[in-house]
Amino acid sequence: MASLQNSNFETLIPAEILVARVTQIHGSISKLESLRPSKQVNSLLTHLVKLCTLPSDIDIEALPQEVQDMRENLIILSGRAEGLLELEFATFLSKIPKPLSNLNLFPYYGNYVELASLEYRILSENGVVQPKKVAFVGSGPMPLTSIVMATHHMKSTHFDNFDIDEAANDVARQLIASDVEFEKRVKFVTNDIMKVREKLGEYDCIFLAALVGMRKEEKLTIVGHIGKYMKAGGFLLVRSAKGARAFLYPALEQHDLPGFELLSIFHPTNELINSVVLVRKPISPN
């Protein structure tokens, strides 16, 4: 990886320019009256995503505190905007015939398909092929990962989708309700995952969405809680971010996951944003 970065050194965006541009976009997003999908919101977020996926060697942890504060706020704002975009599209799709056949109308559908394919490959390489029961924490109104996984990869797996927002779950249920067979194995649970205990022990694999715990401390608390109650030998797949992509999502490093066995860590260099970290809860305590 180092040699690749060195050979492309001229194409790396300097950290100070990246920070200046991201700060400018944050300022514009902060002034918006609404984060609901609009030409202005979509344009700013598209610009932000393109900027954060440019080759860069920025060290997020080394940034000054005021930039860290800005970054934390930007993650919250862009996360809200993402949620509102998903809600609008999910609501629209739930009102048309065969919504599950029209998911490609969602602008980032291709990214979800690619990410799910990558995650399934990582899971398969580590022995998780057709798990009996999977949980997805932070599924939102448009549970694309569960849908793509259940349709194309884990064709016999039961999925429980956890979200704290009942309205989001209601819309998601309407999408799934259009397919009776699919509805039998894709369920939705409205609860704060920090209040779920014994049930976490039912799952062979748990996915943690990138925006569950928008602040790092909160995310680490959630990971610790899941780790405490999930089954020994169970797998936890955490979506994270690396480098400039950490202006969009919270970043977790290997040292942030004590008590787990690290199996795989993947950082994208293409248009994908999320890093994928796969860990396993040891069968016997360390």
Steps between C-alpha positions, in 0.01 A plus 500: 500500500786738583659453158167570332461826690857605427462436128187719498648765725435783253129413491446509878293796615697690768341471846472877550313546170271208580421639846438849357256366238319272744473791749348715224240233417423455871436874523255483208318193637477660847313800352233291327147537634426134431704186429216341302594400143523805274723619219717691747526221759572236234763718333685571827498135610610375156787751507593390852502129408713562190744705705529238773566216255793675330842343570631653823745414776324712762538382860159565658620438857773766461258779408459792745203500739299763311520287183401191702197690633405609148540142375279363777228751417533429127449126559180579692369740232581276203362200693168682548493594133570138403215382723257750346603397148440133585164583659383693194597222258369219720165681540478551123592137423253361755217663303582347162445141381790258565723739697770233546539486121557875482768552766742608228311831489682591822809703396748304714354154437806389301726586793293286736509207257879530470548538876274202580687288246832598658373433851362160402834408344681600820251302710526195271879505517464478878250215501171693510311377192133436583457608864170398656427838661647846439434838664547834326524789746397838360302380197305824441198549272676339203673182624696444179779288648255248647297492179805453276655242735174304536431509125841427352729355768334359812195347338384297799609734783255667739570875542397712799538871424535722806428870490416749773251682270154342475408721201806373310406140580141556388613616156752214477226248586285635217782438252544140618125432523479498120670157501327246728782242500766765558296651784520168690875529552562877505363654821522841669550578868461848645737535792813676621768235453643595843178361651525169312686236700419128494357518146845598368614147589271356227701627204782332308600836356419861591545794262553846651406783262746785454269762652409310817692705753592814306750601765789262549451464878135408444595244234760341727238469776261328258773262375585415862133431579455275196824320584380431853171339400568341159574127485854371543638419157255745340611747234469880511536698178559870567489766231763764552692760299864579429684819408291773336195269499494553878349845432185305403493216755659421838832317479589194706847348516607152610596629845141623547373140509655339807372157595434402138707293263573707186433292187506755220524872435435654158546864394359598158694705246214529247161674524399293804511696824476250784785296635399150612630354826416139583562369852398194696416461867744241638347169606712505815586829678836654414 
